[in-house]
């Protein structure tokens, strides 16, 4: 019997060895597929590991990440829900789970896991931006709509994205299976490799899509493009493949690169050249050329960036290029910033999963000030954005039509192209200025009422006296402007009827200053002070007197003032009266020496010690600092104009 038992144990052990070895081999195979971005195949092998109860926690983490890479939040969140329960799991999975939940519109549940991630002490600006506006989701759906989405008839059952239009020709990337011979598939998602296609537009009629002619398309990916203003130069994205040779980095990865091509007389693209700032070790792609052809924007995961991929720009001078410049923290986050697009008006559009959005990649726009500086970044809202990936924004030169790409629900294939018509928001805007000196008035209060007299807006003007309000067309509004230090002006009518072809109506105000109002506080003019028993103007007093000179000479040329000068209590009343008068004369003479008309200084008097600002009377035990407060010249405005 013992012999039989020993044989059975030996058989069992012998049987276990190849089984464990086989499972280890599966993991090795799955990891190799994952590391080479063959996520669809990797998922199948990791699922076998789970079914065989081998290294299950690890396999589930890989499954969740694989589905996340395939932009499938439904399956990704299902696995992340199990992963976050694993003991001692990396806190990064809290964030991954939260972001996947946002892709399913589960915003409240997502916030729970964002808070868990935040509680681990990790500093991540993505979390701050996502959580800083608790009412974001409500507000984004309530903003005035200016983009109206529509389907296009040229999507396939596979991936289509990156549509741009130039001279009635639409160019886009697609993995549709067209052409002779066997179509190779991309290991990432098991779809055919992307090529560039074009179709011609004649009014509402579109021709059949066909591959771009010339030397652009290869057996690898060709993606997002950008065309020069004349349509004769194309910048495009392609896998690292030049002169028939496939390039790889040190880990065997074939990254993306940017290329340029020229359109010949036969409407074929030729003279394909690689841009000099490409690198085998990282990806460079998603080009967008400014209308003047002098700057090229692109996305890259090059070293030194802030996140997974950042947006850069580089100067262009013919065939010469400057050094790529990262757009910095206003644009880039720890997440992905991709697919930049610069419109002819200078505004930058891009996609990001690191800014406050509806789910995964959302499309954002920069708002520029008068000097071209980025003033604000706004989410374009629905229907441009969805809980899924929204990217590859394009807007024609007139700003009326364009395209986006998305893998949102209801599409024909994987990624789909969507068209849109844009009806620009209409604005009531204006400037509030001082009626005397024509200078802008900051913090003037603007009240806007609708046609029924109901107040609908309460705004304050900015540093330049400007205000801006998004309004409806084909109606009328009443606009009021006020400021505590200015006389009110009658309300004005903002008529937005017959606004076709216009984007705003201008309503400006000029306010008269209120008489006898001390405006010195607004420009930080203080009393001036004197040394003990002296009437000479000190250096610190000169600074204040220069401000008053500018106020009288430049800002309010009709203003009139008076000067009152004082002393501390030390010395006799009679002596201090004389000392106060000497100080008043010194103050008066300084202003006159700077060009101030003496007639505008209606009075300058010395009051001695009669108007002390504290209790430092004769015999009081006061510090030198307390006495100093009484040795002063004070300015009073008598008239503003």
C-alpha positions in Angstrom: 0.0 0.0 0.0 2.8 2.4 0.9 4.3 1.8 -2.5 1.1 2.6 -4.2 0.8 5.9 -2.2 4.4 6.9 -3.1 3.6 6.2 -6.8 0.4 8.3 -6.6 2.3 11.2 -4.9 5.0 11.0 -7.6 2.4 11.0 -10.3 0.7 14.0 -8.8 3.9 16.0 -8.4 5.0 15.0 -11.9 1.7 16.2 -13.2 1.9 19.6 -11.4 5.3 20.5 -12.8 4.3 20.9 -16.4 1.0 22.6 -15.4 2.7 25.3 -13.4 5.3 25.7 -16.1 2.6 26.1 -18.7 0.9 28.8 -16.6 4.2 30.7 -16.2 4.7 30.4 -19.9 1.2 32.0 -20.5 2.1 34.9 -18.2 5.3 35.4 -20.1 3.5 35.3 -23.4 0.8 37.7 -22.1 3.4 40.2 -20.8 5.2 40.1 -24.1 2.0 40.9 -26.0 1.1 43.7 -23.5 4.6 45.3 -23.7 4.4 45.2 -27.5 1.0 46.9 -27.4 -0.9 43.8 -28.6 -3.7 44.5 -26.1 -6.4 42.4 -27.8 -4.3 39.3 -27.9 -2.9 40.0 -24.4 -6.4 40.2 -22.9 -7.2 36.7 -24.2 -4.1 35.2 -22.5 -4.6 37.1 -19.2 -8.2 35.8 -19.1 -6.9 32.3 -19.4 -4.6 32.9 -16.4 -7.7 34.1 -14.4 -9.7 31.0 -15.5 -6.8 28.8 -14.4 -6.5 30.6 -11.1 -2.9 31.6 -11.8 -1.5 34.9 -10.4 -5.0 36.3 -10.6 -4.5 39.6 -8.9 -1.7 40.5 -11.4 -3.7 39.3 -14.4 -6.7 41.4 -13.4 -4.5 44.5 -13.1 -3.2 43.8 -16.6 -6.7 43.2 -17.9 -7.9 46.5 -16.5 -5.0 48.4 -18.0 -5.3 46.7 -21.3 -9.0 47.7 -21.6 -8.1 51.2 -20.5 -5.5 51.4 -23.3 -8.2 50.2 -25.7 -10.3 53.1 -24.5 -13.0 50.7 -23.2 -14.1 52.2 -19.8 -17.0 49.6 -19.4 -14.6 46.6 -19.2 -11.8 48.6 -17.7 -14.0 49.7 -14.7 -15.3 46.2 -14.2 -11.7 45.0 -13.6 -10.5 48.1 -11.7 -13.4 47.6 -9.3 -11.8 44.3 -8.3 -8.2 45.6 -8.5 -8.8 48.4 -5.9 -9.8 45.7 -3.4 -6.5 44.0 -3.7 -4.2 44.2 -0.6 -1.5 46.9 -0.8 -2.5 47.8 -4.4 -0.7 50.8 -5.9 -2.8 54.0 -5.2 -2.5 54.8 -8.9 -5.3 52.3 -9.5 -7.6 54.5 -7.5 -7.1 57.2 -10.0 -7.4 54.8 -13.0 -10.7 53.5 -11.6 -12.0 57.0 -11.0 -11.2 58.1 -14.6 -12.8 54.9 -16.0 -16.0 55.7 -14.0 -16.1 59.2 -15.5 -16.1 57.6 -18.9 -19.4 55.9 -17.9 -20.9 59.2 -16.5 -20.6 57.8 -13.0 -19.3 61.1 -11.7 -20.4 60.8 -8.0 -18.8 57.3 -7.7 -15.7 58.6 -9.5 -15.3 61.4 -6.9 -15.2 58.8 -4.1 -12.1 57.2 -5.7 -10.6 60.6 -6.6 -10.8 61.4 -2.9 -9.2 58.1 -1.9 -6.4 58.8 -4.3 -6.0 62.3 -3.0 -5.9 61.0 0.6 -2.8 58.9 -0.2 -0.9 62.2 -0.3 0.0 62.1 -4.0 0.3 65.6 -5.6 -1.5 65.5 -8.9 -2.9 68.6 -10.6 -5.3 66.5 -12.5 -7.2 65.7 -9.3 -7.2 69.4 -8.3 -8.6 70.5 -11.7 -11.2 67.7 -11.8 -12.4 68.4 -8.3 -12.1 72.2 -8.1 -15.5 72.8 -9.6 -18.2 70.7 -7.9 -20.8 72.0 -10.3 -18.8 71.4 -13.4 -21.0 68.7 -14.9 -24.2 70.7 -14.4 -22.7 73.9 -15.7 -21.1 72.3 -18.8 -24.5 71.1 -19.9 -26.1 74.4 -19.3 -23.7 76.6 -21.3 -25.0 78.3 -24.4 -24.6 75.9 -27.3 -22.7 77.1 -30.3 -21.8 73.7 -31.9 -24.4 71.6 -33.5 -23.3 68.0 -34.3 -24.2 66.1 -37.4 -23.2 62.7 -38.9 -21.1 62.3 -42.0 -21.6 59.6 -44.6 -18.0 58.5 -45.0 -17.3 56.6 -41.8 -16.4 52.9 -42.0 -16.9 50.0 -39.6 -13.3 50.4 -38.4 -11.5 53.6 -37.3 -11.9 56.9 -39.1 -10.6 60.2 -37.6 -8.7 63.4 -38.2 -10.8 65.0 -40.9 -9.6 68.3 -42.3 -11.0 70.3 -45.3 -9.1 72.5 -47.7 -10.3 73.7 -51.1 -13.4 71.4 -51.0 -11.2 68.3 -50.4 -11.6 66.4 -47.1 -8.6 64.4 -46.0 -8.8 61.9 -43.1 -7.2 58.8 -41.6 -8.9 55.4 -41.8 -8.2 51.7 -41.2 -10.8 50.7 -43.8 -9.6 47.7 -45.9 -9.0 49.2 -49.3 -6.5 48.2 -51.9 -4.9 45.2 -53.4 -3.4 42.3 -51.5 -3.5 41.3 -47.8 -4.1 44.2 -45.4 -1.8 44.0 -42.4 -3.3 44.4 -38.9 -2.1 46.5 -36.0 -1.4 44.5 -32.9 -2.7 47.1 -30.5 -6.4 46.6 -31.5 -6.2 44.0 -34.3 -7.4 46.5 -36.9 -5.7 47.2 -40.2 -3.1 49.9 -40.2 -4.3 53.5 -40.9 -3.9 55.2 -44.3 -4.8 58.6 -45.4 -7.9 59.0 -47.6 -9.5 61.9 -49.5 -12.9 62.7 -51.0 -14.1 65.7 -53.0 -16.9 67.9 -51.9 -19.3 69.5 -54.4 -22.0 71.4 -52.4 -23.7 68.6 -50.3 -22.4 65.9 -52.6 -19.3 63.9 -51.6 -17.3 61.6 -53.9 -16.2 58.2 -52.9 -13.2 58.1 -50.5 -9.9 57.0 -52.0 -6.4 56.7 -50.8 -4.2 59.9 -51.0 -2.2 59.7 -54.1 1.6 59.8 -54.1 4.3 58.8 -51.6 2.3 59.3 -48.3 0.8 55.9 -47.5 3.0 53.0 -46.4 2.4 49.6 -44.8 2.4 51.3 -41.4 0.2 54.0 -39.8 -0.4 57.4 -41.4 -2.5 59.7 -39.2 -3.3 63.3 -38.4 -2.4 65.9 -41.0 -2.1 69.6 -41.3 -2.1 71.6 -44.5 -0.4 74.9 -45.3 -2.6 77.9 -46.2 -2.1 77.3 -50.0 -2.8 73.6 -49.6 0.5 72.6 -51.2 2.4 71.4 -48.1 1.3 68.6 -45.9 2.6 67.8 -42.4 1.5 64.3 -41.3 2.0 61.7 -38.6 3.5 58.3 -39.5 5.1 55.4 -37.7 8.9 55.6 -37.7 9.4 54.4 -41.3 11.7 56.2 -43.7 13.1 55.0 -47.0 11.6 51.6 -46.5 13.3 51.1 -43.1 11.4 50.7 -39.9 13.0 52.4 -36.9 12.7 51.3 -33.3 13.8 52.5 -29.8 15.9 50.5 -27.4 12.9 48.4 -26.3 11.9 47.6 -29.9 9.0 50.1 -30.0 8.1 51.7 -33.3 7.2 55.3 -32.3 5.5 58.0 -34.2 7.2 60.7 -36.2 6.3 63.9 -38.2 6.9 64.2 -41.9 6.4 66.8 -44.6 5.3 66.3 -48.2 4.8 68.6 -51.2 1.9 68.5 -53.7 3.1 68.3 -57.3 1.4 69.4 -60.5 -0.4 66.1 -60.9 -2.0 66.5 -57.4 0.2 63.8 -56.0 2.1 64.1 -52.8 5.9 63.6 -53.1 9.2 64.7 -51.6 8.4 63.2 -48.2 11.0 64.3 -45.6 11.3 63.6 -41.9 11.4 66.6 -39.6 14.7 67.1 -37.8 13.4 67.1 -34.3 12.0 63.6 -34.5 13.6 60.9 -32.3 13.6 57.1 -32.4 13.2 57.0 -28.6 9.9 58.9 -28.3 6.8 59.8 -30.4 6.2 63.1 -32.2 2.8 63.6 -33.9 -0.5 65.4 -34.4 0.8 68.4 -36.4 -1.0 71.8 -36.7 0.5 74.6 -38.8 -0.4 78.2 -38.1 -2.0 80.1 -41.0 1.2 82.2 -41.5 3.2 79.0 -41.8 5.7 80.2 -39.1 4.8 77.9 -36.2 4.1 74.2 -36.0 2.2 72.7 -33.0 2.4 69.0 -32.2 2.1 66.5 -29.4 5.0 64.4 -27.9 6.0 62.2 -25.0 9.6 63.5 -25.3 11.6 63.6 -22.0 11.2 66.7 -19.9 7.4 67.0 -20.4 4.9 67.3 -17.6 2.7 64.2 -18.3 2.1 61.2 -20.5 2.1 63.5 -23.6 2.4 67.2 -23.9 1.8 69.9 -26.5 4.7 71.7 -28.0 5.4 74.3 -30.7 8.4 74.9 -32.9 9.2 77.8 -35.2 9.3 77.1 -39.0 11.4 79.0 -41.5 11.2 77.2 -44.8 13.0 74.0 -44.3 14.6 75.1 -41.0 13.1 74.5 -37.6 13.8 76.0 -34.2 13.9 74.2 -30.9 10.6 72.6 -29.7 9.0 74.6 -26.9 6.7 73.0 -24.3 3.5 75.1 -23.9 3.8 74.8 -20.1 1.4 74.2 -17.2 -1.5 76.3 -18.5 -2.0 73.6 -21.2 -0.2 70.5 -20.1 -1.0 68.2 -17.2 0.2 64.8 -15.8 -2.2 63.2 -18.2 -2.4 63.3 -22.0 -2.6 66.4 -24.1 -2.9 65.5 -27.8 -4.2 66.6 -31.2 -3.5 70.4 -31.1 -5.3 72.5 -33.7 -4.6 76.2 -34.3 -7.3 78.1 -36.0 -6.6 81.0 -38.3 -7.7 83.4 -35.6 -4.9 82.2 -33.3 -7.0 80.2 -30.8 -5.6 76.8 -29.9 -7.9 73.7 -29.5 -6.6 70.5 -28.1 -7.7 67.3 -26.4 -6.9 66.4 -22.8 -7.8 63.8 -20.1 -6.0 65.8 -17.4 -8.3 68.9 -17.3 -11.9 69.1 -16.0 -13.9 67.1 -18.5 -16.9 64.8 -19.1 -15.0 61.6 -19.2 -11.9 60.5 -21.0 -10.4 62.8 -23.7 -12.3 66.1 -24.0 -11.7 69.0 -26.5 -10.7 72.3 -25.0 -10.2 75.8 -26.4 -7.9 78.6 -25.3 -9.4 82.1 -24.8 -6.8 84.8 -25.7 -6.6 88.4 -24.5 -5.9 91.4 -26.8 -2.2 90.6 -26.7 -2.5 87.0 -27.7 -1.8 85.6 -24.3 -3.8 82.6 -22.9 -6.4 84.1 -20.6 -8.6 81.0 -20.0 -9.0 77.4 -21.1 -12.6 76.3 -21.6 -14.2 72.9 -22.2 -16.3 73.0 -25.4 -19.1 71.1 -23.7 -21.7 68.9 -25.3 -22.2 67.8 -28.1 -18.5 68.3 -29.0 -17.5 66.3 -25.9 -18.9 63.1 -24.5 -17.9 60.7 -21.7 -15.7 58.8 -24.2 -12.7 60.0 -26.2 -13.3 63.2 -28.2 -10.4 64.5 -30.3 -9.0 65.8 -33.6 -10.9 69.1 -33.7 -11.0 71.0 -37.0 -12.7 74.3 -37.7 -12.7 75.9 -41.1 -11.3 79.4 -41.7 -14.8 81.1 -41.5 -15.4 79.4 -38.2 -18.8 78.0 -39.4 -18.2 74.3 -39.9 -15.7 71.6 -38.8 -15.1 68.1 -37.7 -14.3 66.2 -34.5 -13.5 62.5 -34.0 -14.9 60.3 -31.2 -15.4 56.7 -30.1 -18.7 57.7 -28.4 -21.7 55.4 -28.3 -23.9 55.2 -31.4 -21.1 55.4 -34.0 -20.6 53.3 -37.1 -17.2 52.0 -36.2 -14.5 52.3 -33.6 -13.5 55.9 -33.9 -15.9 58.0 -36.1 -15.8 61.4 -37.7 -18.6 63.8 -36.8 -19.3 67.1 -38.6 -20.6 70.2 -36.9 -22.1 73.6 -37.7 -21.1 76.4 -35.5 -23.3 79.4 -34.7 -20.9 81.7 -32.8 -22.1 83.0 -29.5 -23.4 86.5 -29.5 -22.1 88.9 -27.0 -22.9 92.2 -25.4 -19.7 93.9 -24.6 -18.3 97.3 -24.0 -15.9 99.6 -22.1 -16.6 101.9 -19.1 -14.4 105.0 -19.0 -13.9 108.1 -17.0 -15.7 111.0 -18.8 -12.9 113.4 -17.9 -9.6 111.6 -18.5 -11.0 108.8 -20.7 -9.2 106.2 -18.5 -10.9 102.8 -18.0 -12.8 102.3 -14.8 -12.1 99.0 -13.1 -14.9 97.2 -11.1 -17.7 99.3 -12.6 -20.9 97.3 -12.0 -22.8 96.2 -15.1 -26.5 95.2 -14.8 -28.2 93.5 -17.8 -31.9 93.1 -17.9 -34.0 91.1 -20.5 -36.8 92.5 -22.6 -39.2 91.9 -19.7 -37.1 93.9 -17.2 -35.8 90.9 -15.3 -32.1 91.1 -14.2 -30.1 88.3 -15.8 -26.5 89.4 -15.3 -24.5 91.3 -12.7 -20.9 91.8 -13.9 -17.8 93.9 -12.9 -15.5 95.5 -15.5 -11.9 94.2 -15.6 -8.6 96.2 -15.3 -9.2 97.7 -18.8 -12.7 98.7 -18.0 -14.2 96.0 -20.2 -17.1 93.6 -19.8 -18.5 90.8 -21.9 -21.8 88.9 -21.7 -23.0 86.0 -23.8 -26.5 86.9 -25.1 -29.2 85.5 -27.2 -29.9 86.9 -30.7 -33.1 88.5 -32.0 -34.1 90.3 -28.8 -33.3 93.4 -26.8 -31.6 94.0 -23.5 -31.2 96.9 -21.1 -27.6 97.6 -19.8 -26.8 99.8 -16.8 -23.3 100.9 -15.5 -22.5 102.3 -12.1 -19.6 102.9 -9.7 -19.6 104.3 -6.2 -17.3 107.2 -7.1 -19.1 108.1 -10.4 -22.4 109.6 -11.2 -24.8 107.1 -12.8 -25.5 107.3 -16.5 -28.9 106.5 -18.0 -29.3 102.9 -19.1 -28.8 101.9 -22.7 -30.5 99.4 -25.1 -28.5 96.5 -26.5 -30.4 95.4 -29.6 -29.4 91.9 -30.8 -32.0 91.7 -33.6 -30.8 91.5 -37.2 -27.5 90.1 -35.9 -26.7 87.8 -38.8 -23.1 88.0 -39.7 -22.2 89.8 -36.4 -20.8 88.3 -33.2 -21.5 91.2 -30.7 -23.1 94.5 -30.0 -21.0 97.2 -28.4 -22.5 99.2 -25.5 -20.0 101.7 -23.9 -20.4 104.1 -21.0 -18.6 107.3 -19.9 -19.2 108.1 -16.3 -18.7 111.5 -14.6 -16.8 111.5 -11.3 -18.8 112.3 -8.1 -17.8 115.7 -6.7 -15.9 115.9 -3.4 -14.9 112.3 -3.4 -11.5 111.3 -2.2 -10.1 109.2 -5.0 -6.6 109.3 -3.6 -7.1 106.0 -1.9 -7.7 104.3 -5.2 -4.2 105.2 -6.4 -2.6 104.6 -3.0 -1.7 108.3 -2.3 -0.9 108.7 1.4 -0.2 111.7 3.7 3.3 112.9 3.6 5.4 113.1 6.8 8.2 115.3 8.2 11.1 114.9 10.5 10.9 116.5 14.0 11.1 120.3 13.9 11.8 120.2 10.0 9.8 121.3 7.0 12.0 119.9 4.3 10.5 117.4 1.9 11.8 113.9 2.6 12.5 111.3 0.0 9.5 109.2 0.9 7.3 112.3 0.7 8.7 113.0 -2.8 7.3 109.7 -4.0 3.8 110.6 -2.8 4.0 114.1 -4.2 4.9 112.8 -7.6 1.8 110.7 -7.6 -0.3 113.7 -6.7 1.4 115.7 -9.5 0.5 113.1 -12.0 -3.0 113.0 -10.7 -3.4 116.8 -11.2 -1.5 117.0 -14.5 -2.5 113.9 -16.3 -5.4 112.0 -14.7 -7.7 114.8 -13.7 -6.6 118.0 -15.3 -9.7 119.8 -13.9 -9.3 118.7 -10.3 -8.7 121.2 -7.5 -7.2 120.5 -4.0 -6.2 122.1 -0.7 -3.3 121.3 1.6 -3.4 121.2 5.4 -0.1 120.7 7.3 0.3 119.7 11.0 2.8 119.3 13.8 3.2 117.2 16.9 2.5 118.7 20.3 6.1 119.4 21.3 6.9 123.1 21.3 4.6 126.1 21.9 1.3 126.6 20.1 2.6 129.7 18.3 5.8 128.0 17.2 3.9 125.0 15.9 1.5 127.2 13.9 4.5 128.7 12.2 6.1 125.3 11.6 2.9 123.9 10.2 2.7 126.9 7.8 6.3 126.2 6.6 5.4 122.6 6.0 2.3 123.7 4.0 4.5 126.1 1.9 7.1 123.3 1.2 4.4 121.0 0.1 2.7 123.7 -2.1 6.1 124.8 -3.6 7.0 121.2 -4.5 3.8 120.6 -6.5 4.1 124.0 -8.3 7.7 123.1 -9.2 6.4 120.0 -10.9 4.1 122.1 -13.2 0.9 122.2 -11.2 -1.1 125.4 -11.8 -1.1 127.3 -8.4 -4.8 128.2 -9.1 -5.7 124.5 -8.7 -4.3 124.5 -5.1 -7.1 126.5 -3.6 -5.6 126.7 -0.1 -2.5 125.6 1.8 -2.6 126.2 5.5 -0.7 125.3 8.7 -2.6 124.1 11.7 0.1 123.4 14.1 -0.8 121.0 16.8 -4.5 121.6 16.8 -5.6 118.4 14.9 -3.6 115.6 16.5 -4.5 112.1 15.3 -3.9 110.5 18.6 -3.6 111.3 22.4 0.0 112.6 22.3 -0.8 115.9 23.8 1.6 118.1 25.8 3.1 116.0 28.6 1.9 112.7 27.3 4.4 109.8 27.3 4.4 108.9 23.6 6.9 107.1 21.4 8.6 108.8 18.5 6.5 106.7 16.1 3.4 108.0 17.7 4.6 111.6 17.4 5.5 111.0 13.8 1.9 110.4 12.8 1.1 114.0 13.7 3.9 115.6 11.6 2.1 115.5 8.3 0.5 117.2 5.2 -3.0 116.1 4.3 -4.7 116.6 0.9 -8.4 117.2 0.3 -10.1 117.2 -3.1 -12.5 120.1 -3.6 -13.5 119.6 -7.2 -13.1 116.8 -9.8 -13.7 118.9 -13.0 
